[in-house]
């Protein structure tokens, strides 16, 4: 069974979303380029609105960290 975990928090003047278990974090043979394009599109979209999109790894687990400014 697949699972996706989202954690939403507020940090100073930004909203932070941490996503674990996303299909975008799975390594699928032959789809690496497709997944990289998806990450690049997400990153460009968020950066356009002064946010950020990062992939982090902690204790062998990958997560997507999204921050978005709020004012």
mmJSON file of the N, C-alpha and C atoms, coordinates in Angstrom:
{"data_MODEL":{"atom_site":{
"group_PDB":["ATOM","ATOM","ATOM","ATOM","ATOM","ATOM","ATOM","ATOM","ATOM","ATOM","ATOM","ATOM","ATOM","ATOM","ATOM","ATOM","ATOM","ATOM","ATOM","ATOM","ATOM","ATOM","ATOM","ATOM","ATOM","ATOM","ATOM","ATOM","ATOM","ATOM","ATOM","ATOM","ATOM","ATOM","ATOM","ATOM","ATOM","ATOM","ATOM","ATOM","ATOM","ATOM","ATOM","ATOM","ATOM","ATOM","ATOM","ATOM","ATOM","ATOM","ATOM","ATOM","ATOM","ATOM","ATOM","ATOM","ATOM","ATOM","ATOM","ATOM","ATOM","ATOM","ATOM","ATOM","ATOM","ATOM","ATOM","ATOM","ATOM","ATOM","ATOM","ATOM","ATOM","ATOM","ATOM","ATOM","ATOM","ATOM","ATOM","ATOM","ATOM","ATOM","ATOM","ATOM","ATOM","ATOM","ATOM","ATOM","ATOM","ATOM","ATOM","ATOM","ATOM","ATOM","ATOM","ATOM","ATOM","ATOM","ATOM","ATOM","ATOM","ATOM","ATOM","ATOM","ATOM","ATOM","ATOM","ATOM","ATOM","ATOM","ATOM","ATOM","ATOM","ATOM","ATOM","ATOM","ATOM","ATOM","ATOM","ATOM","ATOM","ATOM","ATOM","ATOM","ATOM","ATOM","ATOM","ATOM","ATOM","ATOM","ATOM","ATOM","ATOM","ATOM","ATOM","ATOM","ATOM","ATOM","ATOM","ATOM","ATOM","ATOM","ATOM","ATOM","ATOM","ATOM","ATOM","ATOM","ATOM","ATOM","ATOM","ATOM","ATOM","ATOM","ATOM","ATOM","ATOM","ATOM","ATOM","ATOM","ATOM","ATOM","ATOM","ATOM","ATOM","ATOM","ATOM","ATOM","ATOM","ATOM","ATOM","ATOM","ATOM","ATOM","ATOM","ATOM","ATOM","ATOM","ATOM","ATOM","ATOM","ATOM","ATOM","ATOM","ATOM","ATOM","ATOM","ATOM","ATOM","ATOM","ATOM","ATOM","ATOM","ATOM","ATOM","ATOM","ATOM","ATOM","ATOM","ATOM","ATOM","ATOM","ATOM","ATOM","ATOM","ATOM","ATOM","ATOM","ATOM","ATOM","ATOM","ATOM","ATOM"],
"id":[1,2,3,4,5,6,7,8,9,10,11,12,13,14,15,16,17,18,19,20,21,22,23,24,25,26,27,28,29,30,31,32,33,34,35,36,37,38,39,40,41,42,43,44,45,46,47,48,49,50,51,52,53,54,55,56,57,58,59,60,61,62,63,64,65,66,67,68,69,70,71,72,73,74,75,76,77,78,79,80,81,82,83,84,85,86,87,88,89,90,91,92,93,94,95,96,97,98,99,100,101,102,103,104,105,106,107,108,109,110,111,112,113,114,115,116,117,118,119,120,121,122,123,124,125,126,127,128,129,130,131,132,133,134,135,136,137,138,139,140,141,142,143,144,145,146,147,148,149,150,151,152,153,154,155,156,157,158,159,160,161,162,163,164,165,166,167,168,169,170,171,172,173,174,175,176,177,178,179,180,181,182,183,184,185,186,187,188,189,190,191,192,193,194,195,196,197,198,199,200,201,202,203,204,205,206,207,208,209,210,211,212,213],
"type_symbol":["N","C","C","N","C","C","N","C","C","N","C","C","N","C","C","N","C","C","N","C","C","N","C","C","N","C","C","N","C","C","N","C","C","N","C","C","N","C","C","N","C","C","N","C","C","N","C","C","N","C","C","N","C","C","N","C","C","N","C","C","N","C","C","N","C","C","N","C","C","N","C","C","N","C","C","N","C","C","N","C","C","N","C","C","N","C","C","N","C","C","N","C","C","N","C","C","N","C","C","N","C","C","N","C","C","N","C","C","N","C","C","N","C","C","N","C","C","N","C","C","N","C","C","N","C","C","N","C","C","N","C","C","N","C","C","N","C","C","N","C","C","N","C","C","N","C","C","N","C","C","N","C","C","N","C","C","N","C","C","N","C","C","N","C","C","N","C","C","N","C","C","N","C","C","N","C","C","N","C","C","N","C","C","N","C","C","N","C","C","N","C","C","N","C","C","N","C","C","N","C","C","N","C","C","N","C","C","N","C","C","N","C","C"],
"label_atom_id":["N","CA","C","N","CA","C","N","CA","C","N","CA","C","N","CA","C","N","CA","C","N","CA","C","N","CA","C","N","CA","C","N","CA","C","N","CA","C","N","CA","C","N","CA","C","N","CA","C","N","CA","C","N","CA","C","N","CA","C","N","CA","C","N","CA","C","N","CA","C","N","CA","C","N","CA","C","N","CA","C","N","CA","C","N","CA","C","N","CA","C","N","CA","C","N","CA","C","N","CA","C","N","CA","C","N","CA","C","N","CA","C","N","CA","C","N","CA","C","N","CA","C","N","CA","C","N","CA","C","N","CA","C","N","CA","C","N","CA","C","N","CA","C","N","CA","C","N","CA","C","N","CA","C","N","CA","C","N","CA","C","N","CA","C","N","CA","C","N","CA","C","N","CA","C","N","CA","C","N","CA","C","N","CA","C","N","CA","C","N","CA","C","N","CA","C","N","CA","C","N","CA","C","N","CA","C","N","CA","C","N","CA","C","N","CA","C","N","CA","C","N","CA","C","N","CA","C","N","CA","C","N","CA","C","N","CA","C","N","CA","C","N","CA","C","N","CA","C"],
"label_alt_id":[null,null,null,null,null,null,null,null,null,null,null,null,null,null,null,null,null,null,null,null,null,null,null,null,null,null,null,null,null,null,null,null,null,null,null,null,null,null,null,null,null,null,null,null,null,null,null,null,null,null,null,null,null,null,null,null,null,null,null,null,null,null,null,null,null,null,null,null,null,null,null,null,null,null,null,null,null,null,null,null,null,null,null,null,null,null,null,null,null,null,null,null,null,null,null,null,null,null,null,null,null,null,null,null,null,null,null,null,null,null,null,null,null,null,null,null,null,null,null,null,null,null,null,null,null,null,null,null,null,null,null,null,null,null,null,null,null,null,null,null,null,null,null,null,null,null,null,null,null,null,null,null,null,null,null,null,null,null,null,null,null,null,null,null,null,null,null,null,null,null,null,null,null,null,null,null,null,null,null,null,null,null,null,null,null,null,null,null,null,null,null,null,null,null,null,null,null,null,null,null,null,null,null,null,null,null,null,null,null,null,null,null,null],
"label_comp_id":["UNK","UNK","UNK","UNK","UNK","UNK","UNK","UNK","UNK","UNK","UNK","UNK","UNK","UNK","UNK","UNK","UNK","UNK","UNK","UNK","UNK","UNK","UNK","UNK","UNK","UNK","UNK","UNK","UNK","UNK","UNK","UNK","UNK","UNK","UNK","UNK","UNK","UNK","UNK","UNK","UNK","UNK","UNK","UNK","UNK","UNK","UNK","UNK","UNK","UNK","UNK","UNK","UNK","UNK","UNK","UNK","UNK","UNK","UNK","UNK","UNK","UNK","UNK","UNK","UNK","UNK","UNK","UNK","UNK","UNK","UNK","UNK","UNK","UNK","UNK","UNK","UNK","UNK","UNK","UNK","UNK","UNK","UNK","UNK","UNK","UNK","UNK","UNK","UNK","UNK","UNK","UNK","UNK","UNK","UNK","UNK","UNK","UNK","UNK","UNK","UNK","UNK","UNK","UNK","UNK","UNK","UNK","UNK","UNK","UNK","UNK","UNK","UNK","UNK","UNK","UNK","UNK","UNK","UNK","UNK","UNK","UNK","UNK","UNK","UNK","UNK","UNK","UNK","UNK","UNK","UNK","UNK","UNK","UNK","UNK","UNK","UNK","UNK","UNK","UNK","UNK","UNK","UNK","UNK","UNK","UNK","UNK","UNK","UNK","UNK","UNK","UNK","UNK","UNK","UNK","UNK","UNK","UNK","UNK","UNK","UNK","UNK","UNK","UNK","UNK","UNK","UNK","UNK","UNK","UNK","UNK","UNK","UNK","UNK","UNK","UNK","UNK","UNK","UNK","UNK","UNK","UNK","UNK","UNK","UNK","UNK","UNK","UNK","UNK","UNK","UNK","UNK","UNK","UNK","UNK","UNK","UNK","UNK","UNK","UNK","UNK","UNK","UNK","UNK","UNK","UNK","UNK","UNK","UNK","UNK","UNK","UNK","UNK"],
"label_asym_id":["A","A","A","A","A","A","A","A","A","A","A","A","A","A","A","A","A","A","A","A","A","A","A","A","A","A","A","A","A","A","A","A","A","A","A","A","A","A","A","A","A","A","A","A","A","A","A","A","A","A","A","A","A","A","A","A","A","A","A","A","A","A","A","A","A","A","A","A","A","A","A","A","A","A","A","A","A","A","A","A","A","A","A","A","A","A","A","A","A","A","A","A","A","A","A","A","A","A","A","A","A","A","A","A","A","A","A","A","A","A","A","A","A","A","A","A","A","A","A","A","A","A","A","A","A","A","A","A","A","A","A","A","A","A","A","A","A","A","A","A","A","A","A","A","A","A","A","A","A","A","A","A","A","A","A","A","A","A","A","A","A","A","A","A","A","A","A","A","A","A","A","A","A","A","A","A","A","A","A","A","A","A","A","A","A","A","A","A","A","A","A","A","A","A","A","A","A","A","A","A","A","A","A","A","A","A","A","A","A","A","A","A","A"],
"label_entity_id":["1","1","1","1","1","1","1","1","1","1","1","1","1","1","1","1","1","1","1","1","1","1","1","1","1","1","1","1","1","1","1","1","1","1","1","1","1","1","1","1","1","1","1","1","1","1","1","1","1","1","1","1","1","1","1","1","1","1","1","1","1","1","1","1","1","1","1","1","1","1","1","1","1","1","1","1","1","1","1","1","1","1","1","1","1","1","1","1","1","1","1","1","1","1","1","1","1","1","1","1","1","1","1","1","1","1","1","1","1","1","1","1","1","1","1","1","1","1","1","1","1","1","1","1","1","1","1","1","1","1","1","1","1","1","1","1","1","1","1","1","1","1","1","1","1","1","1","1","1","1","1","1","1","1","1","1","1","1","1","1","1","1","1","1","1","1","1","1","1","1","1","1","1","1","1","1","1","1","1","1","1","1","1","1","1","1","1","1","1","1","1","1","1","1","1","1","1","1","1","1","1","1","1","1","1","1","1","1","1","1","1","1","1"],
"label_seq_id":[1,1,1,2,2,2,3,3,3,4,4,4,5,5,5,6,6,6,7,7,7,8,8,8,9,9,9,10,10,10,11,11,11,12,12,12,13,13,13,14,14,14,15,15,15,16,16,16,17,17,17,18,18,18,19,19,19,20,20,20,21,21,21,22,22,22,23,23,23,24,24,24,25,25,25,26,26,26,27,27,27,28,28,28,29,29,29,30,30,30,31,31,31,32,32,32,33,33,33,34,34,34,35,35,35,36,36,36,37,37,37,38,38,38,39,39,39,40,40,40,41,41,41,42,42,42,43,43,43,44,44,44,45,45,45,46,46,46,47,47,47,48,48,48,49,49,49,50,50,50,51,51,51,52,52,52,53,53,53,54,54,54,55,55,55,56,56,56,57,57,57,58,58,58,59,59,59,60,60,60,61,61,61,62,62,62,63,63,63,64,64,64,65,65,65,66,66,66,67,67,67,68,68,68,69,69,69,70,70,70,71,71,71],
"pdbx_PDB_ins_code":[null,null,null,null,null,null,null,null,null,null,null,null,null,null,null,null,null,null,null,null,null,null,null,null,null,null,null,null,null,null,null,null,null,null,null,null,null,null,null,null,null,null,null,null,null,null,null,null,null,null,null,null,null,null,null,null,null,null,null,null,null,null,null,null,null,null,null,null,null,null,null,null,null,null,null,null,null,null,null,null,null,null,null,null,null,null,null,null,null,null,null,null,null,null,null,null,null,null,null,null,null,null,null,null,null,null,null,null,null,null,null,null,null,null,null,null,null,null,null,null,null,null,null,null,null,null,null,null,null,null,null,null,null,null,null,null,null,null,null,null,null,null,null,null,null,null,null,null,null,null,null,null,null,null,null,null,null,null,null,null,null,null,null,null,null,null,null,null,null,null,null,null,null,null,null,null,null,null,null,null,null,null,null,null,null,null,null,null,null,null,null,null,null,null,null,null,null,null,null,null,null,null,null,null,null,null,null,null,null,null,null,null,null],
"Cartn_x":[0.839,0.0,0.882,0.578,1.329,0.778,1.644,1.231,1.926,1.279,1.863,1.57,2.594,2.452,2.771,1.884,2.075,2.148,3.105,3.183,3.199,2.253,2.123,2.482,3.369,3.735,3.983,4.05,4.341,5.701,6.546,7.868,8.043,8.058,8.181,7.114,7.521,6.582,6.37,6.416,6.253,5.48,4.83,4.201,5.182,5.356,6.264,5.464,5.623,4.96,6.047,6.021,6.959,6.148,6.537,5.812,6.73,6.28,7.015,6.143,6.774,6.043,5.46,5.82,5.301,5.79,4.942,5.4,6.561,6.69,7.799,9.141,9.132,10.377,10.798,9.97,10.267,11.21,12.178,13.088,12.514,12.106,11.532,12.457,12.96,13.899,13.276,14.016,13.555,12.738,12.374,11.556,12.305,13.615,14.381,14.27,14.353,14.281,12.895,11.849,10.49,10.318,10.807,10.683,11.478,12.659,13.457,12.744,12.098,11.322,10.188,9.511,8.428,8.96,10.11,10.709,11.089,11.657,12.056,10.849,9.767,8.539,8.019,7.961,7.492,8.38,9.692,10.648,10.477,10.38,10.217,8.914,7.839,6.55,6.641,7.188,7.268,8.224,9.357,10.301,9.721,8.828,8.164,7.401,6.859,6.075,6.863,8.21,9.125,9.125,8.679,8.728,9.932,10.0,11.096,10.593,11.31,10.986,12.306,12.459,13.712,13.42,14.365,14.308,15.404,15.02,15.985,15.978,17.056,17.129,17.625,16.882,17.243,17.004,17.992,17.907,17.522,18.02,17.748,16.373,15.589,14.251,14.237,13.7,13.589,12.266,12.302,11.101,11.196,10.041,9.959,9.589,10.354,10.076,9.697,8.496,7.972,7.789,8.306,8.032,7.393,6.458,5.724,5.504,5.924,5.79,4.331,4.055,2.735,2.934,2.096,2.212,0.854],
"Cartn_y":[-1.182,0.0,1.243,2.183,3.43,4.432,5.301,6.337,7.646,8.735,10.065,10.798,11.412,12.133,13.606,14.487,15.928,16.529,17.425,18.17,19.646,20.389,21.816,22.584,23.576,24.4,25.829,26.722,28.12,28.465,29.075,29.504,30.964,31.819,33.267,33.742,34.23,34.754,33.78,32.475,31.479,30.266,29.614,28.324,27.271,26.231,25.139,23.851,23.155,21.869,20.834,19.765,18.664,17.466,16.902,15.789,14.571,13.487,12.226,11.194,10.292,9.231,9.637,10.815,11.277,10.382,10.096,9.345,10.043,11.359,12.087,11.736,11.092,10.719,9.291,8.551,7.157,7.101,6.223,6.016,4.913,5.297,4.35,4.288,3.106,2.947,3.437,4.273,4.803,6.079,6.463,7.669,8.774,8.62,9.616,11.005,11.072,12.363,12.983,12.18,12.675,13.253,12.531,13.002,14.291,14.38,15.591,16.788,16.582,17.656,18.095,17.145,17.478,18.32,17.917,18.689,20.092,20.197,21.505,22.412,21.864,22.654,23.141,22.257,22.64,23.727,23.553,24.513,25.884,25.915,27.185,27.889,27.129,27.704,28.372,27.65,28.215,29.4,29.316,30.429,31.682,31.524,32.661,33.481,32.791,33.457,33.57,33.574,33.774,32.623,31.46,30.282,29.433,28.268,27.357,25.912,25.087,23.662,22.919,22.097,21.368,19.895,19.068,17.656,17.432,16.902,16.662,15.18,14.74,13.353,13.35,12.645,12.55,11.126,10.539,9.152,8.199,8.46,7.594,7.767,8.729,8.975,10.322,10.327,11.569,12.266,13.588,14.388,15.611,16.132,17.384,18.463,19.557,20.652,21.873,22.362,23.512,24.639,25.815,26.987,28.039,28.75,29.766,30.964,32.16,33.334,33.749,34.199,34.761,36.132,37.042,38.412,38.982],
"Cartn_z":[0.0,0.0,0.0,-0.848,-0.928,0.079,0.543,1.481,1.136,1.452,1.303,2.603,3.168,4.421,4.187,4.617,4.507,5.9,6.097,7.353,6.983,7.503,7.223,8.488,8.342,9.491,9.018,9.993,9.68,10.255,9.447,9.875,9.503,10.508,10.312,9.328,8.159,7.166,6.016,6.318,5.256,5.755,4.826,5.078,4.581,5.375,5.001,4.917,3.798,3.588,3.331,4.109,3.919,3.445,2.307,1.698,1.664,2.277,2.233,1.529,0.81,0.121,-1.218,-1.717,-3.006,-4.137,-5.111,-6.282,-6.995,-6.837,-7.456,-6.819,-5.659,-4.992,-5.301,-5.985,-6.314,-7.511,-7.441,-8.558,-9.435,-10.628,-11.577,-12.781,-13.056,-14.164,-15.466,-16.165,-17.446,-17.318,-16.099,-15.914,-15.173,-15.016,-14.277,-14.904,-16.22,-16.905,-16.734,-16.83,-16.633,-15.226,-14.218,-12.843,-12.633,-13.241,-13.104,-13.731,-14.85,-15.485,-14.561,-13.937,-13.005,-11.84,-11.279,-10.181,-10.65,-11.848,-12.376,-12.589,-13.093,-13.29,-11.948,-10.966,-9.629,-9.03,-9.169,-8.619,-9.286,-10.614,-11.333,-10.957,-10.827,-10.457,-9.091,-8.115,-6.767,-6.697,-7.396,-7.377,-8.025,-8.998,-9.624,-8.589,-7.579,-6.538,-5.234,-5.355,-4.225,-3.223,-3.631,-2.775,-3.111,-2.501,-2.821,-2.837,-3.542,-3.717,-3.648,-2.624,-2.444,-2.18,-2.565,-2.217,-1.188,-0.033,1.038,1.386,1.992,2.442,3.877,4.736,6.141,6.6,7.218,7.681,6.559,5.357,4.216,3.599,4.098,3.551,2.843,1.632,0.862,1.168,1.06,1.241,0.342,-0.036,-0.767,0.256,0.272,1.185,0.339,0.565,-0.159,0.842,0.519,1.34,0.444,1.042,0.297,1.206,0.774,1.635,1.838,3.036,3.324,3.951,3.569,4.1,4.318],
"occupancy":[1.0,1.0,1.0,1.0,1.0,1.0,1.0,1.0,1.0,1.0,1.0,1.0,1.0,1.0,1.0,1.0,1.0,1.0,1.0,1.0,1.0,1.0,1.0,1.0,1.0,1.0,1.0,1.0,1.0,1.0,1.0,1.0,1.0,1.0,1.0,1.0,1.0,1.0,1.0,1.0,1.0,1.0,1.0,1.0,1.0,1.0,1.0,1.0,1.0,1.0,1.0,1.0,1.0,1.0,1.0,1.0,1.0,1.0,1.0,1.0,1.0,1.0,1.0,1.0,1.0,1.0,1.0,1.0,1.0,1.0,1.0,1.0,1.0,1.0,1.0,1.0,1.0,1.0,1.0,1.0,1.0,1.0,1.0,1.0,1.0,1.0,1.0,1.0,1.0,1.0,1.0,1.0,1.0,1.0,1.0,1.0,1.0,1.0,1.0,1.0,1.0,1.0,1.0,1.0,1.0,1.0,1.0,1.0,1.0,1.0,1.0,1.0,1.0,1.0,1.0,1.0,1.0,1.0,1.0,1.0,1.0,1.0,1.0,1.0,1.0,1.0,1.0,1.0,1.0,1.0,1.0,1.0,1.0,1.0,1.0,1.0,1.0,1.0,1.0,1.0,1.0,1.0,1.0,1.0,1.0,1.0,1.0,1.0,1.0,1.0,1.0,1.0,1.0,1.0,1.0,1.0,1.0,1.0,1.0,1.0,1.0,1.0,1.0,1.0,1.0,1.0,1.0,1.0,1.0,1.0,1.0,1.0,1.0,1.0,1.0,1.0,1.0,1.0,1.0,1.0,1.0,1.0,1.0,1.0,1.0,1.0,1.0,1.0,1.0,1.0,1.0,1.0,1.0,1.0,1.0,1.0,1.0,1.0,1.0,1.0,1.0,1.0,1.0,1.0,1.0,1.0,1.0,1.0,1.0,1.0,1.0,1.0,1.0],
"B_iso_or_equiv":[0.0,0.0,0.0,0.0,0.0,0.0,0.0,0.0,0.0,0.0,0.0,0.0,0.0,0.0,0.0,0.0,0.0,0.0,0.0,0.0,0.0,0.0,0.0,0.0,0.0,0.0,0.0,0.0,0.0,0.0,0.0,0.0,0.0,0.0,0.0,0.0,0.0,0.0,0.0,0.0,0.0,0.0,0.0,0.0,0.0,0.0,0.0,0.0,0.0,0.0,0.0,0.0,0.0,0.0,0.0,0.0,0.0,0.0,0.0,0.0,0.0,0.0,0.0,0.0,0.0,0.0,0.0,0.0,0.0,0.0,0.0,0.0,0.0,0.0,0.0,0.0,0.0,0.0,0.0,0.0,0.0,0.0,0.0,0.0,0.0,0.0,0.0,0.0,0.0,0.0,0.0,0.0,0.0,0.0,0.0,0.0,0.0,0.0,0.0,0.0,0.0,0.0,0.0,0.0,0.0,0.0,0.0,0.0,0.0,0.0,0.0,0.0,0.0,0.0,0.0,0.0,0.0,0.0,0.0,0.0,0.0,0.0,0.0,0.0,0.0,0.0,0.0,0.0,0.0,0.0,0.0,0.0,0.0,0.0,0.0,0.0,0.0,0.0,0.0,0.0,0.0,0.0,0.0,0.0,0.0,0.0,0.0,0.0,0.0,0.0,0.0,0.0,0.0,0.0,0.0,0.0,0.0,0.0,0.0,0.0,0.0,0.0,0.0,0.0,0.0,0.0,0.0,0.0,0.0,0.0,0.0,0.0,0.0,0.0,0.0,0.0,0.0,0.0,0.0,0.0,0.0,0.0,0.0,0.0,0.0,0.0,0.0,0.0,0.0,0.0,0.0,0.0,0.0,0.0,0.0,0.0,0.0,0.0,0.0,0.0,0.0,0.0,0.0,0.0,0.0,0.0,0.0,0.0,0.0,0.0,0.0,0.0,0.0],
"pdbx_formal_charge":[null,null,null,null,null,null,null,null,null,null,null,null,null,null,null,null,null,null,null,null,null,null,null,null,null,null,null,null,null,null,null,null,null,null,null,null,null,null,null,null,null,null,null,null,null,null,null,null,null,null,null,null,null,null,null,null,null,null,null,null,null,null,null,null,null,null,null,null,null,null,null,null,null,null,null,null,null,null,null,null,null,null,null,null,null,null,null,null,null,null,null,null,null,null,null,null,null,null,null,null,null,null,null,null,null,null,null,null,null,null,null,null,null,null,null,null,null,null,null,null,null,null,null,null,null,null,null,null,null,null,null,null,null,null,null,null,null,null,null,null,null,null,null,null,null,null,null,null,null,null,null,null,null,null,null,null,null,null,null,null,null,null,null,null,null,null,null,null,null,null,null,null,null,null,null,null,null,null,null,null,null,null,null,null,null,null,null,null,null,null,null,null,null,null,null,null,null,null,null,null,null,null,null,null,null,null,null,null,null,null,null,null,null],
"auth_seq_id":[1,1,1,2,2,2,3,3,3,4,4,4,5,5,5,6,6,6,7,7,7,8,8,8,9,9,9,10,10,10,11,11,11,12,12,12,13,13,13,14,14,14,15,15,15,16,16,16,17,17,17,18,18,18,19,19,19,20,20,20,21,21,21,22,22,22,23,23,23,24,24,24,25,25,25,26,26,26,27,27,27,28,28,28,29,29,29,30,30,30,31,31,31,32,32,32,33,33,33,34,34,34,35,35,35,36,36,36,37,37,37,38,38,38,39,39,39,40,40,40,41,41,41,42,42,42,43,43,43,44,44,44,45,45,45,46,46,46,47,47,47,48,48,48,49,49,49,50,50,50,51,51,51,52,52,52,53,53,53,54,54,54,55,55,55,56,56,56,57,57,57,58,58,58,59,59,59,60,60,60,61,61,61,62,62,62,63,63,63,64,64,64,65,65,65,66,66,66,67,67,67,68,68,68,69,69,69,70,70,70,71,71,71],
"auth_comp_id":["UNK","UNK","UNK","UNK","UNK","UNK","UNK","UNK","UNK","UNK","UNK","UNK","UNK","UNK","UNK","UNK","UNK","UNK","UNK","UNK","UNK","UNK","UNK","UNK","UNK","UNK","UNK","UNK","UNK","UNK","UNK","UNK","UNK","UNK","UNK","UNK","UNK","UNK","UNK","UNK","UNK","UNK","UNK","UNK","UNK","UNK","UNK","UNK","UNK","UNK","UNK","UNK","UNK","UNK","UNK","UNK","UNK","UNK","UNK","UNK","UNK","UNK","UNK","UNK","UNK","UNK","UNK","UNK","UNK","UNK","UNK","UNK","UNK","UNK","UNK","UNK","UNK","UNK","UNK","UNK","UNK","UNK","UNK","UNK","UNK","UNK","UNK","UNK","UNK","UNK","UNK","UNK","UNK","UNK","UNK","UNK","UNK","UNK","UNK","UNK","UNK","UNK","UNK","UNK","UNK","UNK","UNK","UNK","UNK","UNK","UNK","UNK","UNK","UNK","UNK","UNK","UNK","UNK","UNK","UNK","UNK","UNK","UNK","UNK","UNK","UNK","UNK","UNK","UNK","UNK","UNK","UNK","UNK","UNK","UNK","UNK","UNK","UNK","UNK","UNK","UNK","UNK","UNK","UNK","UNK","UNK","UNK","UNK","UNK","UNK","UNK","UNK","UNK","UNK","UNK","UNK","UNK","UNK","UNK","UNK","UNK","UNK","UNK","UNK","UNK","UNK","UNK","UNK","UNK","UNK","UNK","UNK","UNK","UNK","UNK","UNK","UNK","UNK","UNK","UNK","UNK","UNK","UNK","UNK","UNK","UNK","UNK","UNK","UNK","UNK","UNK","UNK","UNK","UNK","UNK","UNK","UNK","UNK","UNK","UNK","UNK","UNK","UNK","UNK","UNK","UNK","UNK","UNK","UNK","UNK","UNK","UNK","UNK"],
"auth_asym_id":["A","A","A","A","A","A","A","A","A","A","A","A","A","A","A","A","A","A","A","A","A","A","A","A","A","A","A","A","A","A","A","A","A","A","A","A","A","A","A","A","A","A","A","A","A","A","A","A","A","A","A","A","A","A","A","A","A","A","A","A","A","A","A","A","A","A","A","A","A","A","A","A","A","A","A","A","A","A","A","A","A","A","A","A","A","A","A","A","A","A","A","A","A","A","A","A","A","A","A","A","A","A","A","A","A","A","A","A","A","A","A","A","A","A","A","A","A","A","A","A","A","A","A","A","A","A","A","A","A","A","A","A","A","A","A","A","A","A","A","A","A","A","A","A","A","A","A","A","A","A","A","A","A","A","A","A","A","A","A","A","A","A","A","A","A","A","A","A","A","A","A","A","A","A","A","A","A","A","A","A","A","A","A","A","A","A","A","A","A","A","A","A","A","A","A","A","A","A","A","A","A","A","A","A","A","A","A","A","A","A","A","A","A"],
"auth_atom_id":["N","CA","C","N","CA","C","N","CA","C","N","CA","C","N","CA","C","N","CA","C","N","CA","C","N","CA","C","N","CA","C","N","CA","C","N","CA","C","N","CA","C","N","CA","C","N","CA","C","N","CA","C","N","CA","C","N","CA","C","N","CA","C","N","CA","C","N","CA","C","N","CA","C","N","CA","C","N","CA","C","N","CA","C","N","CA","C","N","CA","C","N","CA","C","N","CA","C","N","CA","C","N","CA","C","N","CA","C","N","CA","C","N","CA","C","N","CA","C","N","CA","C","N","CA","C","N","CA","C","N","CA","C","N","CA","C","N","CA","C","N","CA","C","N","CA","C","N","CA","C","N","CA","C","N","CA","C","N","CA","C","N","CA","C","N","CA","C","N","CA","C","N","CA","C","N","CA","C","N","CA","C","N","CA","C","N","CA","C","N","CA","C","N","CA","C","N","CA","C","N","CA","C","N","CA","C","N","CA","C","N","CA","C","N","CA","C","N","CA","C","N","CA","C","N","CA","C","N","CA","C","N","CA","C","N","CA","C","N","CA","C","N","CA","C","N","CA","C"],
"pdbx_PDB_model_num":[1,1,1,1,1,1,1,1,1,1,1,1,1,1,1,1,1,1,1,1,1,1,1,1,1,1,1,1,1,1,1,1,1,1,1,1,1,1,1,1,1,1,1,1,1,1,1,1,1,1,1,1,1,1,1,1,1,1,1,1,1,1,1,1,1,1,1,1,1,1,1,1,1,1,1,1,1,1,1,1,1,1,1,1,1,1,1,1,1,1,1,1,1,1,1,1,1,1,1,1,1,1,1,1,1,1,1,1,1,1,1,1,1,1,1,1,1,1,1,1,1,1,1,1,1,1,1,1,1,1,1,1,1,1,1,1,1,1,1,1,1,1,1,1,1,1,1,1,1,1,1,1,1,1,1,1,1,1,1,1,1,1,1,1,1,1,1,1,1,1,1,1,1,1,1,1,1,1,1,1,1,1,1,1,1,1,1,1,1,1,1,1,1,1,1,1,1,1,1,1,1,1,1,1,1,1,1,1,1,1,1,1,1]
}}}
